[in-house]
Every structure is written in C-alpha cells, then in structure tokens.
C-alpha cells in the first residue's frame, strides 16, 4: 500500500518526494561548489615572470608579495666590472630599484646620486642606496659572457640558462589563479622536457 501523507500534494508518494528533494539538494550543493571553485580560480595572483622575448615564451614564474626583494647581477659590457641592482616590491606590486653596487664609475655606470639617494665609496667599489626608482619591467640581454643572474629568495638563477643568449624580460604580472597554475605547469613541463 502506498503512502500519501503529504498534505500539500496528496497525489505524490512520500518516497518520490524524498528522492526529488535529495536531487534538488545535490544540485544546489554542486552549484555552490562550482561557484566557490570559480571564485577561487578567478582570484588575482601576482607573479615574477621571466620571458624569452624573441621566443615569446615564459621561462620562469613565481608568486610574489609586497615587500619581496630580488636582485640582478651582470658584468658591464664596456667596463667589464660586476654590477648588482637591488629591487623591492611595493604594496602595488611595482618593482622599485632600491640600490646598486658597482666597481667602476666610468662609461655607462652611475657617477653620482640624485635626490635623496646616497653615493658611497667603498674599498671594493661604489654603492648607491636610498633609491626609489619605479621600474615597470627589465629588458636584459642575457649572455653567458656577461654572467647575467637573478637572485630571488633562495634561488640564484643564470638568466642565459633559461633560453640561451637572448633578450629576457623581467616583470611583475597579474594573473588569475587558474592561469597562474596553468602557466606554472607549462614552465615546469618545458624544463622537464629534453631539448
């Protein structure tokens, strides 16, 4: 014998109403999970991105936060002396040049400090501190003979090792989380694939 105990719809059996109600809750639950996953996937992520310009290829991607610091180093092509530049990310994720060290102060190298900057003469060269220059992006001709390097957190990376002697672009990129994860996976797979 069938049970028709629901007062609002006496023609629908009780067991059928429960099954429809369960499907409705399953649908609502899936919709909520999908909405939450979409919201997370669309969250903005800021990343230090290094690209090989001529190959139009990202070769390094790492998530960054305000206050993160990194430096670049190279041998100056004319003076043949080492130069190191120091950067910090401000709260808007802009690269700020905060200082530089160099051994020679001749052709193409700093010779003075400007504004609030401080020029130091040291035993092994020169140093400029208290710099605050906003750098939208770095374009670096990476070449093994110039020993181009980038130091970030615990990594010391030879820029020429990413794509050979070529033009490298360093910038802070804003991506949604899903694109960041996709790009990061592509960079990782490319590194793992033999050339």
Beta strands, then each sheet from edge to edge (+ up, - down):
strand 1: 44-52
strand 2: 57-63
strand 3: 69-75
strand 4: 82-89
strand 5: 95-102
strand 6: 118-122
strand 7: 125-129
strand 8: 133-135
strand 9: 137-142
strand 10: 149-152
strand 11: 155-158
strand 12: 166-176
sheet 1: 2+ 1- 12+ 9-
sheet 2: 6+ 7- 5+ 4- 3+ 10- 11+
sheet 3: 6+ 7- 5+ 8-
end
